[in-house]
Each structure stands twice: as structure tokens, then as C-alpha cells.
Amino acid sequence: MEPDDGIEEAVEGQLRVLVTAAARVGETIARARETQYRQNQTRSETEARQLQSRLEAERVVARAEMSKTQRADWWDRATPTEIAYTYQVACAWSGEDPEAAVAQDKIRTELRNRYGLDVD
């Protein structure tokens, strides 16, 4: 039996804090985007198209970030900060993008299986 050096607990603790913060930030981003969308409804048609185009571009970037969660090699080398950021992105988009909801579930499952961390 090897002595416990505390590294695993430190990583777990760091992950727990970062993932909790990421979920909150993701929710805040989602609410801000919803507010922006509602405000956009009162703007001109041109502004609305421009905003929609920007949101679609943001969605493409978010999907690229979230797609990493489906690769085992990413999980093997991802830092707690990277995992937390990707979880934040997934939380921010999960209400309007089914791929984000899938990524969010994948992250929760991996955190539970790899680190014994229950995000909920």
C-alpha cells in the first residue's frame, strides 16, 4: 500500500470548486444571452440578423469546445481548469443546444467515474 500524498484529494477539491463556479458562470452567461435575445426582438431586422449570425458563430465555437468531452485522450490530459471551462460552456448552451446538454451529461458522468465527484 502506497502512502497517501494528498495529490488526488487536492485535484478533487480543485475540480469541485472550479466545476461549481463554472456552472454558476455558465448559468449567468445563459441568462445574459436570453436577455440579449429578448432585447434583440425590439431591434431592427438588420440588427437581429447580425446578432443571430454572431450567436451562430458563438455556437460553432462552443460546439468545438464541447466536442472534446467525447474523446478519452482529452479526459486523460485535461486539467481541472480545462474541465471547468468546458463545463461552463456546456452549462451556458445546454438550454438551447442539444449537443451542449449531451456534453454537460458527459462531463458529469466522467467527473463521477474518474474523480468520484457528483456535480449535482
C-alpha positions, -999 to 999 in steps of 0.1 A, spaced: 0 0 0 14 34 -10 12 63 14 -14 90 5 4 121 -6 -28 141 -8 -25 150 -45 -57 132 -55 -76 149 -28 -62 183 -39 -71 177 -75 -106 166 -64 -110 197 -43 -98 219 -71 -122 203 -95 -151 206 -72 -146 243 -67 -139 250 -104 -169 230 -116 -192 246 -91 -180 281 -102 -182 271 -139 -218 260 -135 -228 293 -120 -209 313 -146 -225 292 -173 -259 299 -159 -252 336 -158 -240 336 -194 -271 318 -204 -294 344 -186 -274 372 -202 -278 357 -236 -316 353 -231 -319 389 -220 -299 399 -251 -322 378 -273 -353 395 -258 -338 429 -264 -329 419 -299 -366 413 -306 -372 450 -304 -343 460 -327 -344 464 -364 -344 434 -387 -308 441 -398 -296 442 -362 -314 410 -355 -298 392 -384 -264 404 -373 -269 392 -338 -283 359 -350 -252 354 -371 -229 362 -342 -248 338 -319 -244 311 -346 -207 317 -347 -205 315 -309 -224 282 -311 -199 268 -335 -170 277 -312 -189 263 -282 -196 230 -300 -159 227 -309 -150 232 -273 -176 207 -261 -168 181 -286 -135 174 -267 -155 158 -240 -163 128 -262 -126 119 -265 -109 97 -239 -75 112 -247 -88 147 -237 -100 134 -204 -67 117 -197 -48 150 -200 -74 177 -193 -66 200 -163 -92 209 -137 -93 244 -153 -99 230 -188 -127 207 -175 -143 236 -156 -142 259 -186 -157 232 -209 -184 226 -183 -191 263 -181 -196 264 -219 -219 234 -218 -240 249 -190 -242 282 -209 -256 265 -240 -275 235 -227 -308 252 -227 -307 259 -264 -284 233 -279 -289 196 -275 -252 189 -281 -244 211 -251 -268 191 -230 -251 159 -241 -217 174 -233 -229 185 -199 -241 150 -191 -208 135 -204 -188 158 -181 -210 149 -151 -205 112 -158 -168 115 -163 -163 136 -131 -183 110 -112 -165 80 -127 -130 94 -127 -130 115 -96 -160 105 -75 -173 140 -79 -211 145 -81 -216 179 -97 -253 180 -86 
